[in-house]
Amino acid sequence: MDKKLSVCVLASGSKGNALFISNGSTSLLVDAGFSGVEIERRLKSRGFDPENIEAILVSHEHSDHIRGVGVLSRRFKIPVYMNRETEKAAIVQTGVIENKHYFNCGSSFQINGFSIHPFSSSHDAAAPSCFTLSYKDIKVGIATDTGIVTSMAKEHLKGCALLILEANHDPEMLAKGPYPWQLKQRIKSRSGHLSNFDTKKLLSEVAHDKLQHVVLAHLSEQNNLPEKAINIVGEAITQYKVNLCHARQDKASEVFVL
């Protein structure tokens, strides 16, 4: 029997982000944005062993994505994959990582049967990346921390069985919310974060009849509501049978089996 993919969003939001994916023999982390101890706790809460992780993929150097990368890499001797620009920007937070590999956006690479394709996002970081991860004919797409989604990125996100898409803010809530003007401008800029409406438009362009799950990620605790995000984004997939849900900051998601 062919192995299936298991995917779990360990956390998503401005306080920390991490995603676990496994084909049963090879397990990967995408980002590790909170303490190593907490990541271990959340992995174990869903029945996963951190000692089985083969690699950590790093999207960009913001602390809510790399806080635990160095600790986990050193503790469990896990290789870290990132681009050179991100390493330079991240080293103050990660410390020296001995076991590292570099990738370039636009160039796929392999890890034990997984095909990983990093592609550029539009975010205020050194060289931010989104990813698709494929195993056999199953494809997972991750697009968070980006102010816009390019035509090229949309092409990469087509054909996925599971999509993890940023739905950071509701524009009206952001405008009326407590954030200072400069921060509001950053969030809604081309190098900030996607709104619910941006994500609705993106999903309408990449959804297909074999899409199984859509997980809304990086929801702002101040400038969005889960029910608002789901209602708006859900309008893009009314013609499909898709499980639409949101990732949480305080606990790991369910385990999605593909």
Backbone bond lengths (Angstrom), bond angles and torsions (degrees), N, CA, C in turn:
res aa  C-N    CA-C-N  psi(-1)  N-CA   C-N-CA  omega(-1)  CA-C   N-CA-C  phi
1 M - - - 1.463 - - 1.522 109.40 -
2 D 1.330 116.16 136.35 1.458 119.75 178.33 1.520 110.53 -66.51
3 K 1.306 114.44 141.87 1.453 119.50 176.48 1.518 110.14 -70.46
4 K 1.312 115.71 148.59 1.452 121.66 178.03 1.518 109.32 -103.81
5 L 1.315 115.48 167.67 1.456 121.08 175.41 1.520 109.94 -99.27
6 S 1.319 115.11 137.63 1.460 121.97 171.43 1.519 108.22 -113.49
7 V 1.324 116.38 130.99 1.458 122.02 -177.66 1.518 108.83 -129.41
8 C 1.333 115.59 134.20 1.464 121.00 178.67 1.522 108.98 -141.14
9 V 1.330 116.55 126.53 1.462 120.88 173.34 1.524 106.95 -85.94
10 L 1.319 116.14 107.84 1.467 120.24 -176.24 1.520 111.53 -70.12
11 A 1.316 117.27 -31.97 1.468 122.37 176.14 1.514 107.92 -171.06
12 S 1.336 115.34 152.63 1.458 119.09 177.10 1.522 109.07 -153.25
13 G 1.330 115.46 127.99 1.457 121.16 -179.79 1.512 110.54 151.25
14 S 1.304 115.99 -178.81 1.463 120.30 -174.59 1.523 113.62 -70.88
15 K 1.343 117.61 -11.26 1.463 120.81 179.96 1.527 112.57 -96.69
16 G 1.329 117.94 -6.93 1.455 119.11 179.10 1.512 112.08 159.72
17 N 1.350 115.71 140.68 1.459 122.30 -177.59 1.523 110.29 -136.86
18 A 1.317 115.66 138.25 1.468 121.13 174.49 1.517 108.38 -165.01
19 L 1.336 114.92 144.40 1.461 121.16 179.40 1.521 108.92 -134.83
20 F 1.324 115.67 139.05 1.466 122.87 179.40 1.518 108.82 -112.84
21 I 1.332 116.78 135.67 1.462 121.34 175.33 1.516 108.79 -140.29
22 S 1.336 116.30 137.99 1.465 120.04 -176.56 1.527 110.09 -146.12
23 N 1.329 115.84 144.40 1.463 120.04 172.21 1.526 111.35 -102.36
24 G 1.307 116.91 11.53 1.457 121.72 179.58 1.508 113.31 102.48
25 S 1.337 116.51 -29.33 1.461 120.14 177.34 1.516 111.96 -119.22
26 T 1.323 117.63 -29.75 1.461 122.37 177.00 1.523 109.24 -119.64
27 S 1.327 115.87 128.42 1.464 121.59 -179.21 1.522 109.51 -122.26
28 L 1.322 116.24 138.79 1.458 122.70 -178.21 1.525 109.90 -127.93
29 L 1.340 115.00 151.75 1.462 122.05 168.45 1.519 107.95 -111.56
30 V 1.314 116.15 136.44 1.456 120.86 169.10 1.526 106.27 -107.46
31 D 1.322 115.96 108.70 1.459 124.95 -175.63 1.532 111.62 68.93
32 A 1.313 114.70 158.70 1.463 122.07 178.27 1.526 106.39 -152.02
33 G 1.332 115.34 79.35 1.452 120.84 -167.05 1.503 116.52 -98.56
34 F 1.325 117.42 20.23 1.458 119.64 169.50 1.514 107.94 -144.71
35 S 1.306 119.17 -175.90 1.462 120.78 -168.53 1.520 111.56 -61.68
36 G 1.331 114.94 151.63 1.448 119.86 177.03 1.512 112.29 -57.76
37 V 1.316 116.88 -39.35 1.472 121.52 179.67 1.523 110.59 -61.99
38 E 1.335 117.18 -43.59 1.459 120.50 -179.21 1.522 111.52 -69.21
39 I 1.313 117.12 -38.17 1.461 119.39 177.05 1.531 110.24 -63.54
40 E 1.318 116.98 -43.64 1.468 119.86 175.68 1.521 111.22 -57.98
41 R 1.331 116.30 -43.60 1.467 120.49 -178.93 1.517 111.17 -61.83
42 R 1.324 116.12 -43.63 1.466 119.08 -177.86 1.524 111.81 -71.58
43 L 1.314 117.38 -36.18 1.461 119.79 174.33 1.525 110.56 -59.76
44 K 1.309 116.29 -49.08 1.459 120.63 -177.91 1.522 112.00 -66.15
45 S 1.346 117.17 -29.12 1.466 120.43 178.28 1.520 111.86 -65.04
46 R 1.320 116.71 -19.95 1.468 121.15 177.83 1.528 111.95 -111.51
47 G 1.330 116.05 12.61 1.460 120.46 174.16 1.515 115.19 83.77
48 F 1.336 117.55 20.17 1.462 121.59 -179.36 1.523 110.97 -107.78
49 D 1.330 115.67 145.30 1.462 121.96 -177.57 1.528 109.26 -104.69
50 P 1.341 118.17 120.50 1.473 119.52 179.96 1.517 113.37 -61.36
51 E 1.319 117.90 -23.20 1.461 120.63 179.78 1.532 112.15 -69.49
52 N 1.329 116.92 -14.72 1.457 120.33 -179.44 1.525 113.21 -92.53
53 I 1.322 117.93 0.02 1.457 120.85 -178.18 1.529 109.65 -74.06
54 E 1.325 115.55 126.89 1.461 121.88 -176.27 1.522 112.76 -89.89
55 A 1.339 117.70 -24.13 1.466 119.78 -176.01 1.516 110.05 -164.70
56 I 1.325 115.43 153.09 1.459 122.97 170.41 1.525 107.35 -115.22
57 L 1.321 116.68 125.06 1.460 122.10 174.37 1.521 108.41 -97.57
58 V 1.319 117.06 133.50 1.465 121.41 -176.65 1.532 109.13 -112.94
59 S 1.332 116.20 124.29 1.467 120.96 -178.44 1.522 112.52 -81.84
60 H 1.329 116.84 -41.23 1.469 120.93 178.94 1.520 108.57 -169.29
61 E 1.329 116.25 176.07 1.465 120.83 -165.75 1.520 115.99 -91.85
62 H 1.326 119.77 3.23 1.461 119.77 179.50 1.525 109.79 -64.18
63 S 1.328 115.99 143.37 1.465 120.63 -169.71 1.518 113.17 -60.50
64 D 1.335 118.11 -29.37 1.466 119.65 -179.93 1.532 112.05 -74.23
65 H 1.329 116.62 3.98 1.461 121.70 175.28 1.528 113.27 -122.10
66 I 1.322 118.08 -15.69 1.483 118.57 -174.40 1.530 114.40 -128.62
67 R 1.326 117.72 3.27 1.464 119.45 -172.19 1.524 113.02 -53.41
68 G 1.324 117.45 -37.92 1.466 119.76 -176.76 1.515 115.04 -102.32
69 V 1.326 117.35 4.18 1.467 120.20 -173.66 1.524 112.31 -61.53
70 G 1.336 116.47 -52.17 1.458 119.87 -177.39 1.509 112.70 -62.61
71 V 1.319 116.78 -44.00 1.467 121.64 -179.14 1.521 111.04 -61.24
72 L 1.323 116.65 -48.50 1.463 120.08 -178.55 1.517 111.40 -65.70
73 S 1.317 116.56 -41.06 1.464 119.86 179.98 1.518 111.23 -60.37
74 R 1.325 115.85 -45.17 1.470 119.41 -178.44 1.531 111.52 -72.79
75 R 1.319 117.06 -38.54 1.474 120.42 -176.37 1.520 111.66 -67.89
76 F 1.331 116.83 -42.05 1.467 120.54 -174.57 1.526 113.14 -112.16
77 K 1.352 115.88 9.24 1.470 121.13 179.74 1.533 111.61 54.70
78 I 1.317 115.26 48.14 1.467 121.90 -177.74 1.538 109.37 -93.98
79 P 1.307 118.90 127.67 1.465 120.65 173.98 1.531 110.66 -64.27
80 V 1.317 115.99 145.49 1.466 122.41 178.61 1.526 108.39 -116.16
81 Y 1.329 115.30 130.91 1.463 122.34 178.62 1.526 109.11 -110.97
82 M 1.321 116.52 124.87 1.459 121.42 178.70 1.522 108.28 -159.45
83 N 1.329 116.42 171.02 1.460 117.16 174.76 1.527 109.93 -90.10
84 R 1.294 116.47 162.98 1.472 121.43 -172.98 1.533 111.85 -63.83
85 E 1.323 116.88 -37.23 1.468 119.59 -179.95 1.519 111.10 -64.63
86 T 1.334 116.09 -39.93 1.464 119.97 177.64 1.523 110.88 -65.09
87 E 1.327 117.11 -41.61 1.468 119.35 178.95 1.528 110.88 -58.16
88 K 1.317 116.95 -45.58 1.467 120.06 -179.28 1.519 111.63 -61.08
89 A 1.333 116.42 -39.32 1.458 120.40 -178.53 1.526 112.40 -78.14
90 A 1.331 117.63 -21.88 1.458 121.37 -172.43 1.518 114.40 -97.47
91 I 1.322 118.17 -16.38 1.460 119.88 -166.42 1.524 113.34 -61.47
92 V 1.326 117.52 -29.91 1.471 119.51 177.66 1.524 110.76 -61.00
93 Q 1.332 116.83 -34.35 1.460 120.35 -178.62 1.528 112.85 -89.99
94 T 1.325 117.50 -35.05 1.463 119.25 -175.66 1.515 113.14 -86.73
95 G 1.328 117.03 -22.89 1.452 119.44 -167.60 1.519 109.29 73.68
96 V 1.304 115.77 -179.08 1.466 120.39 -178.15 1.521 109.88 -72.28
97 I 1.308 116.08 129.67 1.465 122.34 176.48 1.519 107.75 -111.70
98 E 1.316 115.82 116.70 1.458 120.14 -175.92 1.520 112.22 -76.08
99 N 1.329 115.93 -42.43 1.467 120.56 -174.13 1.531 108.88 -96.54
100 K 1.324 116.66 91.24 1.462 120.00 -174.72 1.517 110.74 -135.95
101 H 1.321 113.03 153.36 1.453 121.15 178.35 1.525 107.43 -136.44
102 Y 1.320 115.83 147.50 1.459 119.72 -177.19 1.527 110.27 -108.24
103 F 1.327 114.67 144.87 1.458 119.86 171.76 1.523 109.30 -128.24
104 N 1.311 114.98 163.71 1.461 122.15 174.82 1.516 108.83 -120.29
105 C 1.322 116.51 135.59 1.458 119.73 177.34 1.529 109.27 -59.64
106 G 1.317 114.42 134.30 1.456 120.62 -177.92 1.506 114.16 97.57
107 S 1.339 117.35 -10.68 1.466 121.58 -179.67 1.520 110.17 -116.89
108 S 1.315 116.83 119.64 1.466 121.63 -179.65 1.525 110.82 -74.11
109 F 1.328 115.56 155.15 1.456 121.11 173.57 1.522 108.86 -145.09
110 Q 1.330 115.74 166.18 1.459 122.05 -173.30 1.528 110.91 -115.79
111 I 1.325 115.12 142.85 1.464 121.58 169.45 1.520 107.20 -136.45
112 N 1.319 116.45 102.88 1.474 122.21 174.13 1.530 113.43 46.03
113 G 1.291 117.23 53.13 1.459 121.22 175.92 1.512 114.63 95.53
114 F 1.317 117.49 -18.42 1.462 121.19 173.71 1.529 109.28 -83.41
115 S 1.315 115.69 136.45 1.453 120.98 169.81 1.525 107.51 -105.69
116 I 1.319 115.94 121.04 1.462 121.30 -175.00 1.516 108.87 -114.73
117 H 1.307 115.10 128.19 1.463 119.43 178.95 1.524 109.17 -120.98
118 P 1.334 117.61 106.77 1.462 120.58 174.43 1.521 110.23 -84.44
119 F 1.321 115.98 139.44 1.461 120.08 175.82 1.526 109.17 -138.07
120 S 1.296 115.89 152.78 1.464 120.82 -170.95 1.527 112.06 -68.70
121 S 1.321 114.82 139.71 1.461 120.97 169.63 1.527 108.21 -107.44
122 S 1.322 116.14 173.84 1.468 121.36 -179.34 1.517 107.89 -113.98
123 H 1.339 115.63 92.06 1.457 121.32 -173.08 1.520 108.37 -146.48
124 D 1.311 116.22 157.30 1.464 119.72 -176.33 1.530 111.36 -83.17
125 A 1.324 114.07 65.70 1.461 122.46 177.67 1.526 107.47 -137.31
126 A 1.331 116.55 173.86 1.465 120.75 -172.74 1.526 112.51 -62.35
127 A 1.308 116.59 -50.19 1.473 120.83 -179.41 1.526 108.37 -156.67
128 P 1.326 117.76 67.25 1.467 121.57 -171.31 1.524 113.13 -67.33
129 S 1.334 115.00 147.62 1.460 121.73 -175.21 1.519 111.43 -130.36
130 C 1.316 115.86 144.90 1.454 123.37 161.49 1.527 107.11 -107.45
131 F 1.338 116.71 173.30 1.462 119.33 -174.93 1.521 112.26 -142.08
132 T 1.320 115.65 149.44 1.460 121.00 154.76 1.522 107.12 -115.95
133 L 1.335 115.92 143.18 1.455 122.38 177.99 1.516 107.29 -126.06
134 S 1.323 116.30 124.90 1.458 121.16 -177.11 1.519 110.39 -122.57
135 Y 1.330 114.33 140.34 1.462 120.75 173.36 1.523 106.83 -136.27
136 K 1.329 115.72 121.87 1.462 121.05 -170.57 1.532 107.91 53.51
137 D 1.325 117.70 -120.77 1.465 118.87 -178.38 1.528 112.38 -106.12
138 I 1.337 116.96 17.58 1.470 121.50 -179.57 1.523 108.66 -104.80
139 K 1.319 116.11 130.05 1.460 121.31 -175.29 1.522 110.41 -127.52
140 V 1.327 115.05 134.62 1.467 122.79 177.91 1.524 107.96 -119.42
141 G 1.321 117.03 133.62 1.455 121.73 179.22 1.513 111.98 -115.34
142 I 1.335 116.08 137.77 1.465 122.51 -179.86 1.519 108.19 -126.64
143 A 1.330 115.98 117.06 1.467 120.36 179.13 1.524 108.69 -136.14
144 T 1.324 115.35 94.62 1.463 121.17 176.52 1.525 108.39 -133.07
145 D 1.324 115.75 169.59 1.460 121.95 177.89 1.526 110.68 54.28
146 T 1.308 114.24 60.46 1.457 120.61 177.34 1.519 109.06 -151.55
147 G 1.309 115.90 138.40 1.456 120.10 -178.94 1.507 113.22 -85.44
148 I 1.325 116.47 -24.90 1.456 122.79 175.72 1.518 108.50 -139.67
149 V 1.324 115.62 163.75 1.462 121.08 173.86 1.514 107.16 -122.06
150 T 1.308 117.00 116.84 1.456 121.73 -177.16 1.523 110.89 -74.43
151 S 1.306 115.92 165.60 1.467 120.78 176.51 1.523 110.96 -60.57
152 M 1.327 116.24 -37.92 1.462 120.00 177.91 1.522 111.01 -63.88
153 A 1.325 117.39 -42.94 1.460 120.69 178.49 1.525 110.88 -62.01
154 K 1.309 117.04 -41.14 1.470 120.46 178.48 1.519 110.97 -60.49
155 E 1.318 116.67 -39.21 1.464 119.62 177.81 1.518 111.11 -61.37
156 H 1.338 116.39 -41.44 1.468 119.93 179.28 1.526 111.64 -65.07
157 L 1.321 117.61 -32.51 1.466 121.52 -175.19 1.525 112.84 -84.05
158 K 1.303 118.01 -4.51 1.456 120.25 177.08 1.527 110.55 -75.71
159 G 1.314 115.94 147.86 1.463 121.00 175.28 1.511 115.02 82.69
160 C 1.324 118.12 11.84 1.472 120.97 -178.88 1.532 111.17 -82.98
161 A 1.327 115.39 146.08 1.462 120.91 171.84 1.522 111.38 -83.27
162 L 1.322 115.71 -27.16 1.465 121.85 178.38 1.519 108.47 -139.73
163 L 1.324 115.47 133.62 1.459 121.75 176.95 1.516 109.91 -120.91
164 I 1.319 115.99 133.58 1.458 122.34 172.05 1.517 106.01 -112.62
165 L 1.326 116.12 107.93 1.455 122.17 -171.17 1.522 110.53 -121.44
166 E 1.307 115.03 136.50 1.456 120.31 176.07 1.530 110.86 -67.34
167 A 1.324 115.77 133.67 1.466 122.50 169.42 1.528 104.71 -135.93
168 N 1.305 115.48 74.92 1.460 120.86 -166.30 1.518 114.44 -71.68
169 H 1.334 116.96 -45.40 1.462 117.57 -170.07 1.517 113.04 -147.18
170 D 1.318 114.12 157.61 1.447 122.89 168.16 1.525 106.81 -96.14
171 P 1.340 118.95 123.73 1.465 119.98 -174.08 1.521 114.55 -55.50
172 E 1.322 117.39 -38.29 1.464 119.81 -179.55 1.521 111.62 -69.33
173 M 1.333 116.36 -41.88 1.461 119.67 177.19 1.523 111.03 -63.85
174 L 1.335 116.51 -39.76 1.462 119.81 178.14 1.526 110.39 -62.50
175 A 1.332 117.23 -46.20 1.464 121.22 -177.93 1.519 112.07 -62.01
176 K 1.333 116.60 -37.25 1.468 120.74 -176.29 1.528 112.83 -93.65
177 G 1.324 117.01 -4.72 1.453 121.33 -173.53 1.518 114.41 -79.31
178 P 1.328 117.14 -177.54 1.461 122.70 -170.93 1.528 115.18 -84.68
179 Y 1.327 118.91 -5.52 1.451 119.65 -175.73 1.529 111.18 -66.79
180 P 1.331 118.23 147.08 1.471 120.53 174.21 1.523 111.05 -63.47
181 W 1.318 115.77 156.54 1.464 122.12 -174.32 1.523 111.59 -55.59
182 Q 1.337 117.05 -43.33 1.462 119.97 -177.25 1.527 111.78 -61.39
183 L 1.334 116.16 -40.45 1.463 119.87 179.68 1.523 111.02 -68.90
184 K 1.315 116.68 -38.84 1.468 119.77 176.65 1.528 110.19 -60.30
185 Q 1.334 116.48 -42.13 1.457 120.19 179.81 1.522 111.09 -64.20
186 R 1.339 116.62 -39.76 1.466 120.05 178.57 1.524 110.75 -63.40
187 I 1.330 117.42 -45.44 1.464 121.04 -175.68 1.522 111.67 -61.50
188 K 1.327 116.96 -42.14 1.462 119.40 -175.57 1.532 113.34 -90.93
189 S 1.326 116.78 4.12 1.464 120.67 -179.39 1.526 111.12 -78.28
190 R 1.327 114.81 174.09 1.463 121.14 178.27 1.523 112.51 -67.41
191 S 1.316 117.43 -13.89 1.471 120.53 177.79 1.530 110.95 -116.03
192 G 1.324 116.10 26.65 1.459 121.03 -178.60 1.514 112.50 -109.13
193 H 1.348 115.79 -113.35 1.464 121.14 -174.30 1.519 110.54 -137.30
194 L 1.330 116.09 154.01 1.453 121.64 179.47 1.522 111.58 -78.04
195 S 1.321 115.89 139.67 1.465 121.46 173.11 1.531 109.55 -84.87
196 N 1.326 115.76 170.61 1.464 120.16 175.13 1.528 111.13 -56.09
197 F 1.314 116.37 -40.93 1.460 120.52 -177.48 1.530 111.67 -70.27
198 D 1.332 116.63 -36.74 1.467 120.33 174.77 1.523 110.33 -59.94
199 T 1.320 115.45 -44.04 1.460 120.34 -177.23 1.519 111.37 -69.86
200 K 1.324 116.98 -36.34 1.460 120.56 174.45 1.525 110.48 -58.27
201 K 1.323 116.51 -45.81 1.462 120.55 -179.93 1.528 110.88 -64.25
202 L 1.333 116.53 -44.16 1.465 120.50 178.08 1.514 110.81 -59.35
203 L 1.325 116.94 -48.69 1.459 120.33 -176.53 1.526 111.40 -64.01
204 S 1.319 116.68 -36.00 1.466 119.69 178.70 1.523 111.46 -62.15
205 E 1.322 117.27 -25.00 1.463 121.62 -177.75 1.526 113.27 -92.02
206 V 1.333 117.96 -18.51 1.473 119.02 -176.54 1.521 113.44 -117.28
207 A 1.328 118.48 -6.98 1.465 120.63 -179.79 1.524 110.27 -68.53
208 H 1.334 115.79 151.66 1.465 121.56 179.48 1.522 107.85 -155.22
209 D 1.314 117.06 171.84 1.463 119.49 -169.64 1.523 113.83 -75.72
210 K 1.342 118.14 -6.36 1.461 119.80 176.16 1.534 112.29 -105.88
211 L 1.318 116.90 5.65 1.465 121.02 174.02 1.522 108.62 -70.38
212 Q 1.334 116.90 127.54 1.463 121.10 -175.53 1.525 113.04 -101.62
213 H 1.329 116.82 -43.09 1.462 121.02 -174.04 1.524 110.45 -136.49
214 V 1.329 115.35 142.04 1.458 122.00 168.63 1.521 107.23 -127.85
215 V 1.323 115.49 123.44 1.463 121.21 179.12 1.525 107.93 -111.17
216 L 1.316 116.84 120.65 1.457 121.37 177.05 1.520 108.82 -83.84
217 A 1.330 116.03 130.25 1.462 121.41 -169.84 1.522 111.45 -125.48
218 H 1.331 114.00 164.14 1.462 122.77 174.61 1.534 112.05 57.01
219 L 1.336 117.04 37.54 1.459 120.62 176.32 1.520 110.01 -68.11
220 S 1.311 116.72 132.26 1.458 121.39 177.59 1.520 110.18 -73.05
221 E 1.316 116.38 132.89 1.455 120.47 177.40 1.522 111.58 -72.13
222 Q 1.338 117.06 -23.94 1.461 121.99 -178.44 1.525 112.55 -94.91
223 N 1.316 117.02 -31.93 1.460 120.68 -166.81 1.521 114.38 -119.95
224 N 1.320 117.08 19.04 1.458 120.64 178.49 1.521 109.61 -157.46
225 L 1.307 115.37 165.33 1.467 122.95 173.40 1.519 107.42 -133.73
226 P 1.336 118.16 138.04 1.468 119.69 -178.60 1.528 113.09 -54.34
227 E 1.345 116.61 -44.04 1.462 118.56 -178.27 1.528 111.83 -66.40
228 K 1.330 116.50 -33.61 1.462 120.04 177.58 1.530 110.09 -67.35
229 A 1.328 116.81 -45.27 1.463 120.77 179.46 1.526 111.16 -61.65
230 I 1.312 116.75 -46.04 1.467 120.63 -178.18 1.522 111.01 -65.44
231 N 1.325 117.77 -41.84 1.462 120.48 -179.63 1.524 111.75 -63.60
232 I 1.333 116.17 -43.23 1.467 119.56 -177.69 1.520 111.11 -72.29
233 V 1.326 117.15 -51.89 1.465 120.21 -177.88 1.529 110.64 -64.97
234 G 1.325 115.83 -35.06 1.465 119.89 -178.56 1.514 114.03 -60.26
235 E 1.328 117.64 -22.11 1.464 120.67 178.38 1.533 111.93 -62.86
236 A 1.325 116.44 -19.54 1.469 120.39 -178.37 1.522 112.98 -79.14
237 I 1.330 117.92 -15.72 1.471 119.56 -171.74 1.525 111.97 -129.26
238 T 1.321 118.03 27.77 1.466 120.42 -178.61 1.521 112.37 -62.63
239 Q 1.327 117.65 -25.20 1.465 120.64 -178.27 1.522 112.78 -86.63
240 Y 1.343 117.57 -2.64 1.456 121.41 -178.18 1.529 111.20 -116.10
241 K 1.332 115.44 155.95 1.460 120.93 173.34 1.521 107.90 -94.74
242 V 1.319 116.03 89.50 1.459 122.24 -174.88 1.526 108.78 -126.46
243 N 1.315 116.16 136.11 1.460 120.88 172.75 1.532 108.04 -80.10
244 L 1.326 116.95 113.39 1.465 122.24 179.67 1.520 108.69 -110.17
245 C 1.328 116.28 124.53 1.457 120.92 -179.11 1.519 109.21 -146.24
246 H 1.330 117.13 -179.25 1.457 119.90 178.86 1.519 110.39 -127.48
247 A 1.309 115.90 146.21 1.465 121.88 175.93 1.517 109.25 -82.16
248 R 1.311 115.85 151.76 1.460 121.30 -176.43 1.519 111.53 -113.96
249 Q 1.314 114.37 158.72 1.459 120.40 176.71 1.515 111.86 -84.07
250 D 1.323 117.43 -31.75 1.451 120.97 -169.12 1.524 115.07 -91.29
251 K 1.319 118.12 -13.05 1.463 119.11 178.92 1.520 110.37 -158.57
252 A 1.325 114.51 161.55 1.460 120.51 -179.36 1.521 110.46 -70.22
253 S 1.327 114.93 151.61 1.448 120.85 177.67 1.521 110.41 -73.98
254 E 1.319 115.25 176.23 1.459 119.64 167.15 1.520 108.87 -63.03
255 V 1.304 116.61 165.92 1.459 121.44 176.17 1.527 107.84 -93.20
256 F 1.311 115.93 118.90 1.462 121.30 179.33 1.524 108.00 -90.56
257 V 1.316 116.81 124.30 1.462 121.80 -179.31 1.513 108.55 -108.04
258 L 1.325 116.27 123.96 1.454 122.60 -176.45 1.527 110.21 -112.37
